[in-house]
Amino acid sequence: MTAITVYRQFLAALSANLIGFSFGWMSAWANANYDDLKSNSTTKTQLQDGPITLNQASLVMSLICAGGLVGNIVYLFVLNKFGRKNPILFLAVPAIFSWLFIIFAENVYWLYASRILCGFVGGALFISVPVFVSEICQDEVRGTVNALGFVVNAVGSLVGFIVAIFFDFRVQAVCALIVPFLFVFVFYFVPDSPMSLYNKNKIELADLALEFYKGANNNNMSPESEKIMVEEKKCEKNDDSGISIKDFVTTRAARRAVSIAILLVLLPQISGCYILLSYTTSYFIEAESRLSPIESSILVCIVQLVANLFTMFLVDKIGRKILFTLSSMGTGLGLFVLAMHNMYKHLSSNFVPIYGLSLTIFIASIGLIPIPFVITVDVLPPKIRNITMTMTSITMWCVGFFMNFAYISMLQVIELHGCLLVFSAGCFICAMYGLIFIPETKGKSPDCIVKLLEKS
């Protein structure tokens, strides 16, 4: 591994994750404009049909999960047939139309369509970009480069909230349209992954891509590069064609990998972190924070961005297992403190929601939120990786849709402090699972991880 190959891997991953920047902005748009769309104020830009209702607002927030479900299913087949690069490149199309629907929206149904397309982009990129990145990166930097996606997504969210301060929801969409076009211009020149090209029998292009990303070539091949070439060609044979149920259950490693992948996207959903990120502005209003909701959301985005940068530097140094377990425990403690504050507001400072939620999201963003996706890519064998990641993403979007839609009802029944206590308990369950069942995959090759899963 040389500096130039790592540099190329990093730039290729950054280019692919530009669509994640757009998705982060899309996600922030709904959060930033949630209260304005419901407002009766004449100073706010409205839809032609007037302000939306509470149930309609809940659907606007939740339909992103329905779109994500569709994106997962569609891209399971698309990735197998068309490789990695072209399907990722195509995501610019639904991203562009998502913003166009907002610009020309006449009623709430236009926003529904926009959010479904937004979810489609998210669902597709969550299974396509990590696979692409894992196939172009070497074991020593795989976790760091995969964590880059969360940094780019957080930057997109931050930009979305900042732009929302100065412009109404339609002008925000006009500004955001530049990102998908920039993504197409940059990512078009990036080579596809060697494994994808081998699977499509484009041997010459695959050899060139392997040389570009990992420094392997037939004329001057180092022992390390020779090992990489062998692994890539072996993975070529382990494509997704002819997959049967036996591939998931015949070996202990496959069974454990699938169960870990599904539980790692399911358990963090009950931690409430995604809910709090989706309803940041509403949380600060409910908690009677001194900062305006949009200012508080920007603060949280900055905190999340800094945390994701920490993750990039820590994930390949101290390991996935430790980060996930400690982050889950810290997030659980933070949510418990926030619940106590909400129950006894008259006894505590109004700055507790600001600093408490910021610290909690910082801790969650170091491990609980990003690490499950890194570990999932690590533990899954190449032959069942695509279909299992689709299964896990479907699980995530289904549970996410239910949690987002049910959160409003939960607030009315058990109030905010009750929700926070439930989420806190979910975090401690995540910590226990991470401590007992998750293997450490830091710096390990796919073969080593399979052996680890077989023995443990």
C-alpha positions as CSV (number, residue, x, y, z in Angstrom):
1,M,0.0,0.0,0.0
2,T,1.5,3.4,-1.1
3,A,0.4,6.9,-0.4
4,I,-0.7,7.5,-4.0
5,T,-3.0,4.5,-4.0
6,V,-4.6,5.5,-0.7
7,Y,-5.0,9.0,-2.1
8,R,-6.8,7.6,-5.2
9,Q,-9.0,5.4,-3.0
10,F,-9.9,8.4,-0.9
11,L,-10.7,10.7,-3.8
12,A,-12.8,8.0,-5.5
13,A,-14.8,7.5,-2.3
14,L,-15.2,11.2,-1.8
15,S,-16.5,11.5,-5.4
16,A,-19.0,8.7,-4.9
17,N,-20.2,10.2,-1.6
18,L,-21.1,13.6,-3.2
19,I,-24.5,12.0,-3.7
20,G,-24.5,11.5,0.0
21,F,-24.0,15.2,0.4
22,S,-27.1,15.8,-1.6
23,F,-29.0,13.3,0.5
24,G,-27.9,15.0,3.7
25,W,-29.2,18.3,2.4
26,M,-32.5,16.6,1.4
27,S,-32.8,15.2,4.9
28,A,-32.1,18.5,6.5
29,W,-34.6,20.3,4.3
30,A,-37.6,18.6,5.9
31,N,-36.3,19.2,9.4
32,A,-35.5,22.8,8.8
33,N,-38.8,23.6,7.2
34,Y,-41.0,21.3,9.3
35,D,-42.5,24.1,11.4
36,D,-42.7,26.7,8.6
37,L,-44.8,24.3,6.4
38,K,-47.3,24.0,9.3
39,S,-47.3,27.7,10.2
40,N,-50.3,30.0,9.5
41,S,-47.9,33.0,9.5
42,T,-48.3,35.3,6.5
43,T,-44.6,36.0,6.5
44,K,-43.8,32.4,5.6
45,T,-43.8,31.0,2.1
46,Q,-46.8,28.6,1.8
47,L,-48.0,26.0,-0.6
48,Q,-50.9,27.1,-2.7
49,D,-53.2,25.0,-0.6
50,G,-52.0,26.7,2.6
51,P,-50.2,25.2,5.6
52,I,-50.1,21.4,6.0
53,T,-51.6,19.5,8.9
54,L,-49.8,17.6,11.7
55,N,-50.6,14.3,10.0
56,Q,-49.4,15.5,6.7
57,A,-46.2,16.8,8.3
58,S,-45.6,13.4,9.9
59,L,-46.0,11.8,6.4
60,V,-43.5,14.3,4.9
61,M,-41.0,13.2,7.5
62,S,-41.8,9.5,7.3
63,L,-42.1,8.9,3.5
64,I,-38.4,9.0,3.1
65,C,-38.3,5.6,4.7
66,A,-40.8,4.2,2.1
67,G,-38.6,5.6,-0.7
68,G,-35.6,4.0,1.0
69,L,-37.3,0.6,1.0
70,V,-38.0,0.9,-2.7
71,G,-34.4,2.0,-3.4
72,N,-33.0,-1.0,-1.5
73,I,-35.1,-3.5,-3.4
74,V,-34.4,-2.0,-6.8
75,Y,-30.7,-1.6,-6.3
76,L,-30.3,-5.2,-5.2
77,F,-31.0,-6.2,-8.8
78,V,-29.4,-3.1,-10.4
79,L,-26.0,-3.6,-8.6
80,N,-25.8,-7.3,-9.8
81,K,-26.6,-6.5,-13.4
82,F,-24.9,-3.1,-14.0
83,G,-22.0,-3.1,-11.6
84,R,-21.2,-0.4,-9.1
85,K,-20.3,2.9,-10.8
86,N,-23.2,3.3,-13.2
87,P,-26.0,2.6,-10.7
88,I,-24.4,5.1,-8.3
89,L,-24.1,7.7,-11.1
90,F,-27.8,7.2,-11.9
91,L,-28.8,8.4,-8.4
92,A,-28.3,11.9,-9.6
93,V,-31.6,11.6,-11.6
94,P,-34.0,11.0,-8.6
95,A,-32.0,13.5,-6.6
96,I,-32.6,16.2,-9.3
97,F,-36.3,15.4,-9.6
98,S,-36.7,15.4,-5.8
99,W,-35.6,19.0,-5.7
100,L,-37.7,19.9,-8.8
101,F,-40.8,18.6,-7.1
102,I,-40.2,21.0,-4.2
103,I,-39.5,24.0,-6.4
104,F,-42.8,23.5,-8.3
105,A,-44.8,22.1,-5.4
106,E,-48.5,23.3,-5.4
107,N,-49.7,21.0,-2.6
108,V,-48.5,18.5,-0.1
109,Y,-48.6,15.6,-2.6
110,W,-45.7,17.2,-4.5
111,L,-43.7,17.1,-1.2
112,Y,-44.7,13.4,-0.7
113,A,-43.3,12.6,-4.1
114,S,-40.1,14.5,-3.3
115,R,-39.6,12.7,0.0
116,I,-40.1,9.3,-1.6
117,L,-37.5,10.1,-4.3
118,C,-35.2,11.4,-1.5
119,G,-35.6,8.1,0.3
120,F,-35.0,6.2,-2.9
121,V,-31.6,8.0,-3.2
122,G,-30.8,7.2,0.5
123,G,-31.8,3.6,0.3
124,A,-29.8,3.0,-2.9
125,L,-26.7,4.8,-1.8
126,F,-26.6,3.0,1.6
127,I,-26.1,-0.3,-0.2
128,S,-24.2,0.8,-3.3
129,V,-21.6,3.3,-2.1
130,P,-20.3,1.2,0.9
131,V,-19.9,-1.9,-1.4
132,F,-18.1,0.2,-4.0
133,V,-15.8,1.7,-1.3
134,S,-15.1,-1.7,0.2
135,E,-14.1,-3.1,-3.2
136,I,-11.6,-0.3,-4.0
137,C,-10.0,0.1,-0.6
138,Q,-7.4,-2.0,1.2
139,D,-8.0,-3.6,4.6
140,E,-5.8,-1.1,6.5
141,V,-8.0,2.0,5.4
142,R,-11.3,0.3,4.6
143,G,-13.0,1.5,7.8
144,T,-11.7,5.1,7.6
145,V,-12.7,5.5,4.0
146,N,-16.2,4.0,4.6
147,A,-16.7,6.5,7.5
148,L,-16.0,9.3,5.1
149,G,-19.6,8.9,3.8
150,F,-21.0,10.0,7.2
151,V,-18.8,13.1,7.2
152,V,-20.0,14.1,3.7
153,N,-23.6,13.5,4.7
154,A,-23.2,15.6,7.8
155,V,-21.7,18.5,5.8
156,G,-24.7,18.3,3.5
157,S,-27.1,18.5,6.4
158,L,-25.1,21.5,7.9
159,V,-25.3,23.3,4.5
160,G,-29.0,22.6,4.3
161,F,-29.7,24.2,7.7
162,I,-27.5,27.2,7.0
163,V,-29.2,27.9,3.7
164,A,-32.6,27.6,5.4
165,I,-31.8,30.6,7.5
166,F,-31.6,32.9,4.5
167,F,-34.1,31.5,2.0
168,D,-37.6,30.0,1.8
169,F,-38.1,26.3,1.1
170,R,-38.3,26.8,-2.7
171,V,-35.1,28.8,-3.1
172,Q,-33.3,26.3,-0.9
173,A,-34.2,23.6,-3.4
174,V,-32.9,25.8,-6.3
175,C,-29.6,26.1,-4.5
176,A,-29.4,22.4,-3.8
177,L,-29.9,21.5,-7.5
178,I,-26.2,22.2,-8.2
179,V,-25.0,19.3,-6.1
180,P,-26.3,16.4,-8.2
181,F,-24.9,18.0,-11.4
182,L,-21.6,18.4,-9.7
183,F,-21.7,14.8,-8.5
184,V,-22.2,13.6,-12.1
185,F,-19.4,15.8,-13.5
186,V,-16.9,14.5,-10.9
187,F,-17.9,10.8,-10.5
188,Y,-18.1,10.2,-14.2
189,F,-14.3,10.1,-14.5
190,V,-13.8,7.7,-11.6
191,P,-13.0,4.0,-12.6
192,D,-15.5,1.3,-11.6
193,S,-14.3,-1.2,-8.9
194,P,-12.0,-4.0,-10.1
195,M,-14.3,-6.7,-8.7
196,S,-17.3,-5.3,-10.6
197,L,-15.4,-5.2,-13.8
198,Y,-14.1,-8.7,-13.4
199,N,-17.6,-9.9,-12.8
200,K,-18.7,-8.3,-16.1
201,N,-15.7,-10.0,-17.8
202,K,-14.1,-6.7,-18.7
203,I,-10.7,-8.1,-17.8
204,E,-8.5,-5.3,-19.4
205,L,-10.5,-2.5,-17.7
206,A,-10.5,-4.5,-14.4
207,D,-6.7,-4.8,-14.6
208,L,-6.4,-1.0,-15.2
209,A,-8.7,-0.3,-12.3
210,L,-6.8,-2.6,-10.0
211,E,-3.6,-0.8,-11.0
212,F,-5.2,2.6,-10.4
213,Y,-6.6,1.7,-7.0
214,K,-4.1,-0.7,-5.5
215,G,-1.0,-0.4,-7.6
216,A,-1.1,-3.9,-9.0
217,N,0.0,-4.6,-12.6
218,N,1.3,-7.6,-14.5
219,N,4.7,-6.1,-15.2
220,N,5.8,-5.0,-11.8
221,M,3.8,-6.6,-9.1
222,S,4.8,-6.5,-5.4
223,P,4.0,-9.4,-3.1
224,E,1.3,-7.3,-1.6
225,S,-0.2,-6.4,-4.9
226,E,0.0,-10.1,-6.0
227,K,-2.1,-11.0,-3.0
228,I,-4.6,-8.3,-3.8
229,M,-4.9,-9.6,-7.4
230,V,-5.5,-13.2,-6.2
231,E,-8.2,-12.0,-3.8
232,E,-9.9,-9.9,-6.4
233,K,-10.0,-12.7,-8.9
234,K,-11.3,-15.1,-6.2
235,C,-14.0,-12.6,-5.4
236,E,-14.9,-12.6,-9.1
237,K,-16.1,-16.1,-8.8
238,N,-18.2,-15.3,-5.7
239,D,-20.7,-13.1,-7.5
240,D,-24.4,-13.0,-6.7
241,S,-25.5,-15.4,-9.4
242,G,-26.9,-18.7,-8.3
243,I,-27.5,-17.7,-4.7
244,S,-29.6,-20.1,-2.7
245,I,-30.8,-20.3,0.9
246,K,-27.9,-22.7,1.5
247,D,-25.4,-19.8,1.1
248,F,-26.9,-18.2,4.2
249,V,-27.2,-21.2,6.5
250,T,-24.7,-23.9,5.6
251,T,-21.7,-22.3,7.4
252,R,-21.6,-20.8,10.9
253,A,-19.7,-17.7,9.5
254,A,-22.6,-16.9,7.0
255,R,-25.3,-17.4,9.7
256,R,-23.4,-15.2,12.2
257,A,-22.6,-12.5,9.5
258,V,-26.3,-12.2,8.5
259,S,-27.6,-12.1,12.0
260,I,-25.0,-9.4,13.0
261,A,-25.8,-7.4,9.9
262,I,-29.6,-7.4,10.5
263,L,-29.3,-6.7,14.3
264,L,-26.8,-3.9,13.8
265,V,-29.2,-1.9,11.7
266,L,-32.3,-2.8,13.8
267,L,-31.0,-2.1,17.3
268,P,-29.8,1.4,16.7
269,Q,-33.3,2.3,15.5
270,I,-34.7,1.7,18.9
271,S,-32.0,4.0,20.4
272,G,-33.9,7.0,19.1
273,C,-30.9,8.7,17.6
274,Y,-32.4,8.8,14.1
275,I,-35.7,10.2,15.6
276,L,-33.9,13.0,17.4
277,L,-32.0,13.9,14.3
278,S,-35.2,14.0,12.3
279,Y,-37.1,16.1,14.8
280,T,-34.3,18.3,16.1
281,T,-36.1,21.6,15.7
282,S,-39.3,20.2,17.3
283,Y,-37.2,18.8,20.2
284,F,-35.8,22.2,21.1
285,I,-39.2,23.8,21.0
286,E,-40.6,21.1,23.3
287,A,-37.6,21.4,25.6
288,E,-38.0,25.3,25.7
289,S,-34.4,25.9,24.6
290,R,-33.1,29.5,24.5
291,L,-31.7,29.1,21.1
292,S,-34.0,29.2,18.1
293,P,-34.8,25.8,16.6
294,I,-32.8,26.4,13.4
295,E,-29.8,27.7,15.4
296,S,-29.9,24.6,17.7
297,S,-30.1,22.3,14.6
298,I,-27.0,24.0,13.1
299,L,-25.2,23.4,16.4
300,V,-26.2,19.8,16.4
301,C,-25.0,19.4,12.7
302,I,-21.6,20.9,13.6
303,V,-21.3,18.5,16.5
304,Q,-22.3,15.5,14.3
305,L,-19.7,16.6,11.7
306,V,-16.9,16.8,14.2
307,A,-17.9,13.4,15.7
308,N,-17.8,11.9,12.2
309,L,-14.3,13.3,11.7
310,F,-13.3,11.6,14.9
311,T,-14.8,8.4,13.7
312,M,-12.7,8.5,10.5
313,F,-9.5,8.7,12.5
314,L,-10.5,6.3,15.3
315,V,-12.2,3.4,13.5
316,D,-9.0,1.9,12.1
317,K,-7.0,2.7,15.3
318,I,-9.0,1.6,18.3
319,G,-11.5,-0.7,16.5
320,R,-15.2,-1.0,15.6
321,K,-16.3,-3.1,18.6
322,I,-15.0,-0.7,21.2
323,L,-16.3,2.4,19.4
324,F,-19.8,0.9,19.0
325,T,-20.0,-0.4,22.6
326,L,-18.7,2.8,24.4
327,S,-20.8,5.0,22.1
328,S,-24.0,3.1,22.9
329,M,-23.4,3.3,26.6
330,G,-22.6,7.0,26.5
331,T,-25.6,7.8,24.3
332,G,-27.8,5.9,26.8
333,L,-26.5,7.9,29.7
334,G,-27.0,11.2,27.7
335,L,-30.6,10.4,26.8
336,F,-31.3,9.5,30.5
337,V,-30.0,12.9,31.6
338,L,-32.2,14.6,29.0
339,A,-35.2,12.7,30.2
340,M,-34.6,13.8,33.8
341,H,-34.2,17.4,32.7
342,N,-37.5,17.2,30.8
343,M,-39.3,15.8,33.9
344,Y,-37.9,18.5,36.2
345,K,-37.5,21.5,33.9
346,H,-38.1,23.9,36.8
347,L,-35.1,22.6,38.7
348,S,-32.5,22.7,35.9
349,S,-31.0,25.2,33.4
350,N,-32.4,25.9,29.9
351,F,-29.0,25.2,28.5
352,V,-29.3,21.5,29.4
353,P,-31.2,20.7,26.2
354,I,-28.6,22.5,24.0
355,Y,-25.4,21.0,25.6
356,G,-27.0,17.7,26.6
357,L,-28.4,16.9,23.2
358,S,-25.3,18.1,21.4
359,L,-23.1,15.9,23.6
360,T,-25.4,12.9,23.2
361,I,-25.4,13.2,19.4
362,F,-21.6,13.7,19.4
363,I,-21.2,10.4,21.3
364,A,-23.8,8.6,19.1
365,S,-22.2,9.9,15.9
366,I,-18.8,8.5,16.9
367,G,-20.0,4.9,17.0
368,L,-23.6,4.0,17.5
369,I,-24.8,5.6,14.2
370,P,-21.9,5.0,11.7
371,I,-20.2,1.8,12.9
372,P,-23.0,-0.6,12.1
373,F,-22.6,0.2,8.4
374,V,-18.9,-0.3,8.6
375,I,-19.1,-3.6,10.4
376,T,-21.9,-4.9,8.1
377,V,-19.7,-4.4,5.0
378,D,-16.8,-6.1,6.9
379,V,-18.5,-9.3,8.0
380,L,-20.5,-10.2,5.0
381,P,-19.0,-12.6,2.5
382,P,-18.9,-11.2,-1.1
383,K,-21.3,-13.7,-2.5
384,I,-24.2,-12.7,-0.2
385,R,-23.1,-9.2,0.6
386,N,-25.5,-7.4,-1.9
387,I,-28.6,-9.3,-1.0
388,T,-27.9,-9.2,2.8
389,M,-27.2,-5.5,2.7
390,T,-30.5,-5.1,0.9
391,M,-32.3,-7.2,3.6
392,T,-30.7,-5.1,6.4
393,S,-31.6,-1.8,4.7
394,I,-35.2,-3.0,4.2
395,T,-35.3,-3.8,7.9
396,M,-33.9,-0.4,8.7
397,W,-36.3,1.6,6.5
398,C,-39.4,-0.4,7.7
399,V,-38.5,0.1,11.4
400,G,-37.5,3.7,10.6
401,F,-40.9,4.5,8.9
402,F,-42.7,3.0,11.9
403,M,-40.6,4.9,14.4
404,N,-40.9,8.3,12.6
405,F,-44.6,8.0,12.2
406,A,-45.2,6.6,15.7
407,Y,-43.0,9.2,17.4
408,I,-45.7,11.9,17.3
409,S,-48.2,9.5,19.0
410,M,-45.6,8.5,21.5
411,L,-45.1,12.1,22.5
412,Q,-48.8,12.5,23.2
413,V,-49.1,9.3,25.2
414,I,-45.8,9.1,27.3
415,E,-44.5,12.6,26.6
416,L,-41.0,13.6,25.7
417,H,-39.3,12.3,28.9
418,G,-41.0,8.9,28.4
419,C,-39.7,8.7,24.8
420,L,-36.2,9.6,25.9
421,L,-36.3,6.9,28.6
422,V,-37.4,4.2,26.1
423,F,-34.6,5.3,23.8
424,S,-32.1,5.3,26.6
425,A,-33.0,1.6,27.3
426,G,-32.5,0.8,23.6
427,C,-29.0,2.3,23.7
428,F,-28.0,0.0,26.7
429,I,-29.3,-3.0,24.8
430,C,-27.1,-2.0,21.8
431,A,-24.1,-1.7,24.2
432,M,-24.7,-5.2,25.6
433,Y,-25.0,-6.7,22.1
434,G,-21.9,-5.0,21.0
435,L,-19.9,-6.2,24.0
436,I,-21.0,-9.8,23.7
437,F,-21.7,-10.6,20.1
438,I,-19.8,-8.3,17.7
439,P,-16.4,-9.4,16.5
440,E,-13.5,-7.0,16.0
441,T,-12.9,-6.6,12.2
442,K,-10.3,-3.8,12.3
443,G,-7.5,-4.3,9.7
444,K,-8.6,-7.9,9.0
445,S,-9.0,-9.4,5.5
446,P,-12.2,-11.1,4.4
447,D,-10.7,-14.5,4.9
448,C,-9.6,-13.7,8.4
449,I,-13.0,-12.4,9.3
450,V,-14.7,-15.6,8.0
451,K,-12.3,-17.6,10.2
452,L,-13.1,-15.4,13.2
453,L,-16.8,-15.8,12.7
454,E,-16.4,-19.6,12.4
455,K,-14.5,-19.9,15.6
456,S,-16.3,-17.4,17.9
